């Protein structure tokens, strides 16, 4: 099992289905989690709400550069940052406006970029060794299968384009920070097996979908000091799909 030894880790979107699973995996491994939340209703049944090792920041606009910088500057010495916040929309291209496209880009690619940049600054300024005297830090983004296989983005071009940008950004950033041992990676899920997705696609083959807890295990390893060599990877987490 990976070990964080009390290291501070940001989890954006940490109150959603995947975020809840990721925070659970991180807490089990000994991380202190700093979670952002935009959907207040998610907190009503959030299992980590009263955990003293989970610190929740509400209403942070992750596409607002100044707000993101303030948030990261306010944190204790940072080891890692995991960027799960994003958005999804299906729309035929002829019905997709410039505003729709920009919204998908802001929610997915811009938010990941701003948080990655702020996290890199925070990790560089930590001024103390990481868990287990590890150097550097870890960042994990979330791409998506249509971002790696664009033909699957038919009917969701704005979303697929934004997630492709997340994948490219991850690889470029990983190369830029390699010499500092700030390992940057991403996971690329297919369809997650969540109540919302089951409701939206009741006739789909749910057995082939990926459990959030399984993806959370991959994320928890990539963000941990036990990940000593993997960087610049966009890892497919497709399950049987």
C-alpha positions as a printed Julia matrix, in Angstrom:
241×3 Matrix{Float64}:
   0.0    0.0     0.0
   1.27   3.48   -0.83
   2.16   5.78    2.07
   1.93   9.57    2.27
   3.09  10.11    5.86
   0.83  13.12    6.41
   1.75  14.88    3.16
  -0.58  17.65    1.97
  -2.4   16.94   -1.29
  -4.95  19.07   -3.15
  -7.93  17.29   -4.73
 -10.0   19.58   -6.94
 -13.51  18.32   -7.46
 -12.93  16.13   -4.44
 -16.59  15.92   -3.48
 -17.8   14.29   -6.72
 -18.03  10.54   -7.31
 -14.42  10.08   -8.4
 -13.23  12.72   -5.95
 -14.89  10.96   -3.03
 -13.16   7.71   -3.97
  -9.82   9.46   -4.47
  -9.99  11.21   -1.11
 -10.85   7.9     0.53
  -7.81   6.23   -1.03
  -5.55   9.14   -0.12
  -6.75   9.27    3.49
  -6.27   5.51    3.83
  -2.69   6.04    2.68
  -2.08   8.82    5.2
  -2.45  11.99    3.12
  -4.0   15.24    4.35
  -6.46  16.37    1.68
  -7.35  19.91    0.65
 -10.56  19.56   -1.33
 -12.37  22.06   -3.52
 -16.13  21.95   -3.93
 -18.45  23.81   -6.32
 -21.67  21.78   -5.97
 -22.96  22.39   -2.46
 -25.39  19.47   -2.63
 -22.47  17.05   -2.87
 -21.53  17.9     0.72
 -24.84  16.75    2.19
 -23.85  13.06    2.13
 -20.11  13.52    1.72
 -18.5   10.77    3.81
 -15.33  12.78    4.49
 -17.08  15.98    5.59
 -16.21  15.57    9.28
 -12.77  14.05    8.77
 -10.17  16.36   10.41
  -7.71  15.35    7.69
  -9.98  16.69    4.93
 -10.14  20.47    4.51
 -12.9   21.69    2.2
 -12.84  24.99    0.29
 -16.2   25.9    -1.21
 -16.97  27.99   -4.26
 -13.46  28.3    -5.69
 -13.6   29.14   -9.42
 -10.79  27.03  -10.86
 -10.8   29.07  -14.09
 -10.0   32.25  -12.13
  -6.21  32.59  -12.13
  -6.03  35.0    -9.2
  -8.34  32.86   -7.06
  -6.4   29.69   -7.85
  -3.1   31.38   -6.98
  -4.5   32.62   -3.66
  -5.8   29.17   -2.79
  -2.5   27.4    -3.4
  -0.53  30.16   -1.65
  -2.7   29.67    1.47
  -1.9   25.97    1.83
   0.63  24.32    4.12
   3.78  22.88    2.44
   2.43  21.0    -0.57
   3.43  17.57   -1.83
   0.88  16.92   -4.57
  -2.13  18.11   -6.5
  -4.84  16.02   -8.18
  -7.18  17.75  -10.62
 -10.51  15.97  -10.92
 -12.78  18.99  -11.41
 -14.19  19.35  -14.89
 -17.34  19.25  -16.94
 -19.02  17.17  -19.62
 -21.47  18.06  -22.37
 -22.73  16.24  -25.44
 -23.72  18.37  -28.4
 -23.59  17.94  -32.19
 -21.1   20.37  -33.68
 -23.76  22.33  -35.56
 -25.48  22.99  -32.23
 -22.3   23.84  -30.3
 -21.68  27.56  -29.87
 -18.41  29.33  -29.21
 -19.59  29.81  -25.63
 -20.23  26.05  -25.3
 -16.75  25.28  -26.62
 -15.1   27.84  -24.36
 -17.0   26.5   -21.35
 -15.7   22.97  -21.92
 -12.17  24.27  -22.41
 -12.33  26.39  -19.24
 -13.82  23.66  -17.06
 -11.41  20.97  -18.21
  -8.19  22.3   -19.76
  -7.85  25.79  -18.28
  -8.67  24.65  -14.75
  -6.09  21.86  -14.96
  -3.5   24.26  -16.36
  -4.0   26.91  -13.68
  -3.97  24.34  -10.88
  -0.9   22.59  -12.3
   0.99  25.88  -12.59
   0.02  26.95   -9.06
   0.88  23.52   -7.68
   4.32  23.59   -9.32
   5.01  26.96   -7.68
   3.85  25.65   -4.3
   5.9   22.45   -4.55
   9.0   24.43   -5.52
   8.57  26.71   -2.51
   7.94  23.91   -0.01
  11.36  24.32    1.59
  11.38  20.88    3.18
  11.64  17.26    2.02
   8.51  15.45    0.96
   7.18  12.28    2.59
   9.94   9.77    3.21
  12.47  12.52    2.33
  11.31  12.38   -1.28
  12.23  15.24   -3.58
   9.88  17.22   -5.77
   6.21  16.36   -5.78
   3.39  14.85   -7.82
   0.57  16.13  -10.02
  -2.23  14.08  -11.57
  -4.68  15.37  -14.18
  -7.74  13.7   -15.65
  -8.06  13.36  -19.41
 -10.64  11.06  -21.0
 -10.8    8.31  -23.57
 -12.2   10.6   -26.31
  -9.2   12.84  -25.71
  -6.9    9.94  -26.63
  -9.16   8.4   -29.28
 -10.76  11.45  -30.93
 -13.17   9.48  -33.13
 -14.97   8.57  -29.93
 -15.58  12.3   -29.51
 -18.26  12.31  -32.19
 -21.2   14.21  -30.74
 -19.05  15.72  -28.0
 -16.38  17.58  -29.95
 -15.88  20.38  -27.43
 -15.38  17.92  -24.58
 -13.05  15.68  -26.57
 -10.97  18.65  -27.67
 -10.66  19.95  -24.11
  -9.6   16.55  -22.77
  -7.08  16.13  -25.61
  -5.6   19.44  -24.46
  -5.32  18.07  -20.92
  -3.41  15.05  -22.23
  -0.99  17.16  -24.31
  -0.49  19.6   -21.46
   0.33  16.78  -19.06
   3.07  15.43  -21.3
   4.57  18.87  -21.93
   4.53  19.86  -18.25
   6.04  16.54  -17.22
   9.03  17.18  -19.44
   9.43  20.72  -18.13
   9.57  19.6   -14.48
  11.43  16.32  -14.91
  14.71  17.66  -13.54
  12.97  18.67  -10.3
  11.35  15.26   -9.76
   7.91  16.81  -10.0
   6.3   13.87  -11.73
   3.18  14.83  -13.7
   0.8   12.23  -15.1
  -2.84  11.82  -16.06
  -5.47   9.12  -16.11
  -7.91   8.77  -18.99
 -11.13   7.02  -17.95
 -13.75   5.61  -20.25
 -17.21   5.74  -18.64
 -17.19   5.78  -14.84
 -19.78   3.67  -13.07
 -21.55   6.4   -11.13
 -25.24   6.88  -10.23
 -25.4    9.93  -12.51
 -24.04   7.98  -15.5
 -26.37   5.05  -14.85
 -29.32   7.43  -14.78
 -28.18   9.12  -17.99
 -27.49   5.83  -19.81
 -29.84   3.22  -18.3
 -29.57   0.82  -21.25
 -25.77   0.78  -21.47
 -23.55  -2.16  -20.54
 -22.76  -1.09  -16.99
 -20.62  -4.17  -16.4
 -17.94  -2.75  -18.7
 -17.79   0.59  -16.91
 -15.0    1.49  -14.5
 -15.57   1.8   -10.76
 -14.38   5.13   -9.34
 -12.57   3.25   -6.56
 -10.45   1.41   -9.12
  -9.44   4.66  -10.82
  -8.76   6.19   -7.39
  -6.21   3.46   -6.68
  -4.28   4.39   -9.83
  -4.44   8.09   -8.95
  -3.31   7.49   -5.37
  -0.24   5.61   -6.61
   0.69   8.17   -9.27
   0.49  10.98   -6.7
   2.47   9.12   -4.05
   6.18   9.14   -3.2
   6.11   5.43   -4.08
   5.81   6.49   -7.71
   9.52   6.92   -8.3
   9.77   6.8   -12.1
   6.46   7.33  -13.91
   6.05  10.75  -15.48
   4.47  12.12  -18.64
   2.05   9.2   -18.85
  -1.6    9.46  -19.81
  -2.8    6.12  -18.51
  -5.92   4.53  -20.01
  -8.28   3.31  -17.29
 -10.89   1.73  -19.52
 -11.78  -1.48  -17.71
 -13.61  -3.79  -20.07
 -15.01  -1.04  -22.25
